């Protein structure tokens, strides 16, 4: 029995431009966010302690 292939939605014109602008804006906001130091994260510290106690 064959399965029907669904059509992939495609954006054109103003909708496509608006979507692209929103994606670019989100990418810029992501790049400008402050970087976190992973080693100061309490979950990371707890994980390292557990690994140290277990011999890893």
VOVO-949023 format. One record per residue: x, y, z of N, C-alpha, C, O, CB in turn. Coordinates in Angstrom, 2 decimals. Glycine has a CB too. Example, Ala and Ser with C-alpha at 12.3 -4.5 7.8 and 13.67 -1.06 7.14 Angstrom:
BEGIN
+---------+---------+---------+---------+---------+---------+---------+---------+---------+---------+---------+---------+---------+---------+---------+
|      nX |      nY |      nZ |     caX |     caY |     caZ |      cX |      cY |      cZ |      oX |      oY |      oZ |     cbX |     cbY |     cbZ |
+---------+---------+---------+---------+---------+---------+---------+---------+---------+---------+---------+---------+---------+---------+---------+
|   13.19 |   -5.69 |    7.80 |   12.30 |   -4.50 |    7.80 |   13.20 |   -3.30 |    7.80 |   14.24 |   -3.32 |    8.46 |   11.31 |   -4.47 |    9.05 |
|   12.85 |   -2.25 |    7.08 |   13.67 |   -1.06 |    7.14 |   12.90 |    0.03 |    7.87 |   13.41 |    1.14 |    8.04 |   14.08 |   -0.60 |    5.72 |
+---------+---------+---------+---------+---------+---------+---------+---------+---------+---------+---------+---------+---------+---------+---------+
//
This chain:
BEGIN
+---------+---------+---------+---------+---------+---------+---------+---------+---------+---------+---------+---------+---------+---------+---------+
|      nX |      nY |      nZ |     caX |     caY |     caZ |      cX |      cY |      cZ |      oX |      oY |      oZ |     cbX |     cbY |     cbZ |
+---------+---------+---------+---------+---------+---------+---------+---------+---------+---------+---------+---------+---------+---------+---------+
|    0.85 |   -1.16 |    0.00 |    0.00 |    0.00 |    0.00 |    0.90 |    1.24 |    0.00 |    1.80 |    1.34 |    0.83 |   -0.97 |   -0.01 |    1.22 |
|    0.68 |    2.14 |   -0.89 |    1.48 |    3.35 |   -1.00 |    0.98 |    4.42 |   -0.02 |   -0.22 |    4.53 |    0.24 |    1.43 |    3.89 |   -2.44 |
|    1.93 |    5.19 |    0.50 |    1.60 |    6.29 |    1.40 |    1.59 |    7.59 |    0.61 |    2.50 |    7.84 |   -0.18 |    2.60 |    6.37 |    2.59 |
|    0.59 |    8.39 |    0.82 |    0.49 |    9.67 |    0.10 |    1.61 |   10.61 |    0.55 |    1.95 |   10.67 |    1.73 |   -0.89 |   10.33 |    0.34 |
|    2.16 |   11.33 |   -0.40 |    3.22 |   12.31 |   -0.11 |    2.55 |   13.65 |    0.16 |    1.74 |   14.12 |   -0.63 |    4.26 |   12.42 |   -1.29 |
|    2.90 |   14.26 |    1.30 |    2.31 |   15.55 |    1.66 |    3.07 |   16.67 |    0.97 |    4.29 |   16.58 |    0.77 |    2.32 |   15.75 |    3.20 |
|    2.36 |   17.69 |    0.62 |    2.99 |   18.86 |    0.01 |    3.75 |   19.65 |    1.07 |    3.26 |   19.81 |    2.19 |    1.93 |   19.75 |   -0.67 |
|    4.92 |   20.14 |    0.72 |    5.72 |   20.95 |    1.64 |    5.30 |   22.40 |    1.47 |    5.34 |   22.93 |    0.36 |    7.27 |   20.78 |    1.37 |
|    4.88 |   23.05 |    2.57 |    4.46 |   24.45 |    2.43 |    5.64 |   25.35 |    2.05 |    6.73 |   25.21 |    2.59 |    3.82 |   24.95 |    3.75 |
|    5.41 |   26.25 |    1.13 |    6.45 |   27.15 |    0.66 |    5.96 |   28.58 |    0.77 |    4.82 |   28.88 |    0.44 |    6.85 |   26.82 |   -0.81 |
|    6.83 |   29.46 |    1.25 |    6.47 |   30.87 |    1.39 |    6.94 |   31.65 |    0.16 |    8.02 |   31.39 |   -0.38 |    7.08 |   31.47 |    2.68 |
|    6.14 |   32.59 |   -0.26 |    6.47 |   33.43 |   -1.41 |    6.22 |   34.89 |   -1.06 |    5.43 |   35.20 |   -0.17 |    5.63 |   33.02 |   -2.66 |
|    6.89 |   35.77 |   -1.77 |    6.63 |   37.21 |   -1.68 |    6.87 |   37.81 |   -0.32 |    7.91 |   37.59 |    0.30 |    5.23 |   37.48 |   -2.07 |
|    5.88 |   38.58 |    0.15 |    6.00 |   39.32 |    1.41 |    6.14 |   38.38 |    2.60 |    6.87 |   38.67 |    3.55 |    4.80 |   40.23 |    1.60 |
|    5.44 |   37.25 |    2.56 |    5.53 |   36.30 |    3.66 |    6.95 |   35.75 |    3.78 |    7.47 |   35.62 |    4.89 |    4.53 |   35.14 |    3.47 |
|    7.55 |   35.44 |    2.67 |    8.92 |   34.91 |    2.67 |    9.90 |   35.96 |    3.18 |   10.80 |   35.64 |    3.96 |    9.32 |   34.45 |    1.25 |
|    9.73 |   37.20 |    2.76 |   10.61 |   38.29 |    3.21 |   10.47 |   38.52 |    4.71 |   11.46 |   38.70 |    5.41 |   10.29 |   39.58 |    2.45 |
|    9.21 |   38.51 |    5.20 |    8.97 |   38.71 |    6.62 |    9.57 |   37.57 |    7.44 |   10.16 |   37.80 |    8.50 |    7.45 |   38.82 |    6.90 |
|    9.43 |   36.35 |    6.96 |   10.01 |   35.20 |    7.65 |   11.53 |   35.31 |    7.70 |   12.14 |   35.05 |    8.73 |    9.59 |   33.89 |    6.98 |
|   12.14 |   35.70 |    6.58 |   13.59 |   35.84 |    6.51 |   14.07 |   36.95 |    7.46 |   15.09 |   36.79 |    8.13 |   14.03 |   36.15 |    5.07 |
|   13.36 |   38.05 |    7.51 |   13.72 |   39.16 |    8.42 |   13.64 |   38.71 |    9.87 |   14.51 |   39.03 |   10.68 |   12.79 |   40.38 |    8.19 |
|   12.59 |   37.95 |   10.21 |   12.45 |   37.47 |   11.58 |   13.57 |   36.49 |   11.93 |   14.08 |   36.50 |   13.05 |   11.08 |   36.80 |   11.77 |
|   13.96 |   35.64 |   10.98 |   15.04 |   34.68 |   11.22 |   16.37 |   35.41 |   11.40 |   17.15 |   35.06 |   12.28 |   15.13 |   33.68 |   10.05 |
|   16.62 |   36.42 |   10.59 |   17.86 |   37.20 |   10.72 |   17.91 |   37.93 |   12.06 |   18.96 |   37.98 |   12.71 |   17.99 |   38.20 |    9.57 |
|   16.78 |   38.50 |   12.47 |   16.72 |   39.20 |   13.75 |   16.99 |   38.25 |   14.92 |   17.72 |   38.59 |   15.86 |   15.35 |   39.89 |   13.92 |
|   16.40 |   37.06 |   14.87 |   16.62 |   36.07 |   15.93 |   18.08 |   35.64 |   15.97 |   18.64 |   35.43 |   17.05 |   15.71 |   34.85 |   15.72 |
|   18.70 |   35.50 |   14.80 |   20.11 |   35.11 |   14.75 |   21.00 |   36.20 |   15.35 |   21.95 |   35.89 |   16.06 |   20.54 |   34.82 |   13.29 |
|   20.70 |   37.45 |   15.08 |   21.47 |   38.55 |   15.65 |   21.32 |   38.60 |   17.16 |   22.30 |   38.80 |   17.88 |   21.04 |   39.89 |   15.03 |
|   20.09 |   38.42 |   17.66 |   19.87 |   38.43 |   19.11 |   20.64 |   37.29 |   19.77 |   21.19 |   37.46 |   20.86 |   18.37 |   38.32 |   19.44 |
|   20.68 |   36.13 |   19.12 |   21.40 |   34.98 |   19.67 |   22.91 |   35.26 |   19.72 |   23.57 |   34.91 |   20.70 |   21.12 |   33.71 |   18.83 |
|   23.44 |   35.87 |   18.69 |   24.87 |   36.16 |   18.63 |   25.28 |   37.22 |   19.66 |   26.42 |   37.23 |   20.12 |   25.26 |   36.62 |   17.23 |
|   24.36 |   38.13 |   20.02 |   24.68 |   39.22 |   20.93 |   24.44 |   38.88 |   22.40 |   24.78 |   39.68 |   23.27 |   23.87 |   40.42 |   20.57 |
|   23.87 |   37.73 |   22.68 |   23.60 |   37.39 |   24.08 |   24.90 |   37.20 |   24.83 |   25.90 |   36.80 |   24.24 |   22.73 |   36.11 |   24.17 |
|   24.91 |   37.48 |   26.12 |   26.14 |   37.31 |   26.89 |   26.52 |   35.84 |   27.00 |   25.66 |   34.97 |   27.20 |   25.98 |   37.93 |   28.30 |
|   27.79 |   35.57 |   26.86 |   28.27 |   34.20 |   26.95 |   28.33 |   33.76 |   28.41 |   28.73 |   34.54 |   29.28 |   29.67 |   34.07 |   26.29 |
|   27.92 |   32.52 |   28.68 |   27.92 |   31.99 |   30.03 |   29.16 |   31.14 |   30.24 |   29.62 |   30.47 |   29.32 |   26.64 |   31.18 |   30.31 |
|   29.68 |   31.17 |   31.46 |   30.79 |   30.30 |   31.82 |   30.20 |   29.01 |   32.35 |   29.61 |   28.98 |   33.43 |   31.74 |   30.97 |   32.87 |
|   30.35 |   27.93 |   31.59 |   29.76 |   26.65 |   31.95 |   30.29 |   26.14 |   33.28 |   29.55 |   25.50 |   34.04 |   30.03 |   25.64 |   30.87 |
|   31.54 |   26.40 |   33.57 |   32.15 |   25.86 |   34.79 |   31.61 |   26.51 |   36.06 |   31.89 |   26.02 |   37.16 |   33.64 |   26.04 |   34.74 |
|   30.85 |   27.59 |   35.95 |   30.23 |   28.23 |   37.11 |   28.78 |   27.79 |   37.30 |   28.13 |   28.20 |   38.27 |   30.31 |   29.75 |   36.98 |
|   28.27 |   26.99 |   36.40 |   26.90 |   26.51 |   36.49 |   26.80 |   25.48 |   37.61 |   27.60 |   24.55 |   37.66 |   26.45 |   25.89 |   35.14 |
|   25.83 |   25.63 |   38.53 |   25.74 |   24.70 |   39.67 |   25.50 |   23.25 |   39.24 |   25.97 |   22.33 |   39.91 |   24.62 |   25.13 |   40.59 |
|   24.78 |   23.03 |   38.14 |   24.56 |   21.67 |   37.67 |   25.86 |   21.05 |   37.15 |   26.11 |   19.87 |   37.35 |   23.48 |   21.66 |   36.56 |
|   26.67 |   21.86 |   36.50 |   27.97 |   21.38 |   36.01 |   28.87 |   21.03 |   37.19 |   29.54 |   20.00 |   37.18 |   28.64 |   22.46 |   35.11 |
|   28.88 |   21.87 |   38.20 |   29.71 |   21.63 |   39.39 |   29.27 |   20.35 |   40.08 |   30.11 |   19.54 |   40.49 |   29.63 |   22.82 |   40.37 |
|   27.95 |   20.15 |   40.22 |   27.44 |   18.93 |   40.86 |   27.81 |   17.69 |   40.05 |   28.18 |   16.67 |   40.62 |   25.91 |   19.01 |   41.03 |
|   27.72 |   17.78 |   38.73 |   28.07 |   16.66 |   37.87 |   29.55 |   16.31 |   38.01 |   29.90 |   15.13 |   38.08 |   27.73 |   16.98 |   36.42 |
|   30.40 |   17.32 |   38.05 |   31.85 |   17.07 |   38.19 |   32.15 |   16.41 |   39.54 |   33.00 |   15.52 |   39.60 |   32.64 |   18.40 |   38.05 |
|   31.48 |   16.83 |   40.60 |   31.67 |   16.23 |   41.91 |   31.24 |   14.77 |   41.90 |   31.94 |   13.92 |   42.46 |   30.88 |   17.01 |   42.97 |
|   30.10 |   14.47 |   41.28 |   29.65 |   13.08 |   41.21 |   30.64 |   12.21 |   40.44 |   30.92 |   11.08 |   40.84 |   28.27 |   13.00 |   40.55 |
|   31.15 |   12.73 |   39.35 |   32.12 |   11.98 |   38.54 |   33.42 |   11.77 |   39.32 |   34.04 |   10.70 |   39.25 |   32.41 |   12.71 |   37.21 |
|   33.83 |   12.79 |   40.06 |   35.07 |   12.68 |   40.84 |   34.92 |   11.60 |   41.93 |   35.82 |   10.79 |   42.14 |   35.44 |   14.05 |   41.49 |
|   33.75 |   11.59 |   42.60 |   33.51 |   10.59 |   43.66 |   33.40 |    9.17 |   43.09 |   33.73 |    8.20 |   43.78 |   32.24 |   10.93 |   44.44 |
|   32.93 |    9.05 |   41.85 |   32.76 |    7.72 |   41.27 |   34.02 |    7.21 |   40.60 |   34.05 |    6.07 |   40.13 |   31.63 |    7.73 |   40.28 |
|   35.06 |    8.02 |   40.55 |   36.35 |    7.56 |   40.02 |   36.59 |    7.90 |   38.56 |   37.55 |    7.39 |   37.97 |   36.45 |    6.10 |   40.20 |
|   35.78 |    8.71 |   37.97 |   36.01 |    9.10 |   36.57 |   36.95 |   10.24 |   36.47 |   37.26 |   10.70 |   35.36 |   34.72 |    9.46 |   35.89 |
+---------+---------+---------+---------+---------+---------+---------+---------+---------+---------+---------+---------+---------+---------+---------+
//
